[in-house]
Amino acid sequence: MTSTATDSAPPAPGTRRPGGRTARTRAAVRDAVLSGLADHGYPGLTVEYVADHSGVHKTTLYRRWGGLEGLVADALDMAGEDSWVPPDTGSLEGDLRELAHEVVDSFSDSAAASAPTAFVAAAFQSERAAQALHAFYAERFTRCTAVVARAVERGEADTDIDAEAVVRAVSAPLLLRVFITREPIDAALADQSAAAALAATHAGAYNRR
């Protein structure tokens, strides 16, 4: 069966590919991009590396993804297509703490953090990667607003609260340490970050004025 231009192009953020050879090819390319970012960072990643490690010919990579920027952007898009859901512990305090601990778990191990750290670094060098990173985190924060919506229903937060501001506040101090000050993060800092966001929520700091 012949492929249309739509079949060959990478999907828009938040969309899903059907199964079959196209999906397997895309997954193999994604895995090669992640491996390359983890091993060499964005400056050291090449289309040749992705071709060698994915088994997909270089000309196919250029035709479908347009080059390195498209490969990195699509790998980020695929990361946003997972089935992850925010925690539901029964309280806002518990949910915020779980979110904070997930950030720590993701970035406290150097091997696990290498690929996401490289994505952030790529965003400073590629406008397309920056757009994909923005879309990934925007979608993640949108998913997390369910935590605050449940808190409003339980009477733990005001109805005019900015839900995304709350969930961003949980991760912001931790990501500052990871990417700006290059300090370690741990479970105690996760608890502190969650407690600060909770206190600010109760004080109305995130209510829309």
Secondary structure, DSSP 8 states (H G I E B T S, - for coil): ----HHHHS---TT----SSHHHHHHHHHHHHHHHHHHHHHHHH--HHHHHHHH---HHHHHHHH-SHHHHHHHHHHHHTTS-------SSHHHHHHHHHHHHHHHHSSHHHHHHHHHHHHHHTT-HHHHHHHHHHHHHHHHHHHHHHHHHHHHTSS-TTB-HHHHHHHHHHHHHHIIIII-----HHHHHHHHHHHHHHHHTTTTB--
